[in-house]
C-alpha cells in the first residue's frame, strides 16, 4: 500500500492540497490541521490555504516508523550506560 504512494521519478516534488494530504497520510482534516499547528507535519500556507509536497508527506510517514523491541532495548541500554554517575565518597564519616 505504501509502495504505491511512493513518488515516481517524474512526480518527485508535487504540490498537493489538504484533500490529497488526507488521502496520502490517511488522516482526517482536523487531525492534519492539528499536526500542522503543532509543527509536526511539513506544510506551506498561502493566504488561507495549506499546501503540502507529496514527497515530504511520505518522508514524514517513513520517519514515524516504530522501532523494533531490539532497537529500543539497545538505545535504552546505551542511555543507561552513558548516564551512570557514581556518588563521590564523603570525607566525613559518622
N, C-alpha and C positions, 0 to 999 in steps of 0.2 A: 504494500500500500504506500509506504513512504517512498519506495523506489520510483513509482510513477509520478510522485510530486517533485522529484529531483529535477532541477533545471537542466535543460538540454543546452549544448554549447551555443546554439543560436539565440536562446532566450535567457541568457545568464543573469541579466540585471533588469528585470521587467518591473515597472511601476504598477502596483495594484491598489485598488480602493478597499475599504473596510469589508465589503461583502465578500470579496475574493480572499481577504485575510482570514475571515471567519471560516471559509471553506478549507483553506490551506492548513491552518492550525487546529481546526475543529473545535472552536470555542465560540460562545455567544458574543454578540456585540457588546453588552455591558461588561463582560469579562475582559474583552480586548481594550475597551476604554479604561478600565481599572489598571490593567497591566501597563498601558502607555502612561497613565498619570503617575504611576509609581516608578516609571523609568525602567521597567523590566523588559519591555518589548520595543525594539527599534521602530520608530515611526517619524514621519515628517508631516508638518502641518502647514497648509497654505490656506489662508482665510479660515473658514470654519470646517474644512475637510481634512481628514487624515489620509495619508498615503504611506504605503509600505513597499519595500522591494522584496520580491519573492525569494531571492536567494538569501536575504538577511533573515526572513522568517524561517526558512528551512535550517539555516545555521543556528538560530535561536532554539529550534526544536532539538537539533543534534546536541547542542551544548547542555541541554537539560536532561540528558540521559542519566539514569540512575547507575550508580556504581555497584559492582558485584560485592558480595559479602567479603570476599578475599581482599579486594582493593580497600574497602572500608576498614578492615581489620589492620592491614598494613599501615594505612595512614594514621589510625588511632595509636598503634604501637610506636610509630615514629614520633608522633606528637608527645606521647608519654615519655619517651626516652630523651627527647630534646628538652623537655620541661622539668627534668628531675633536678632538684636543688637540695643540697644537704644542709642541714641546720648546723650553724657554726657551734663549736664547742664553747661552752661558757667557762670562763676562768674562775668564776665564783662558785664554790660548792657549799652545800648546806650540810 
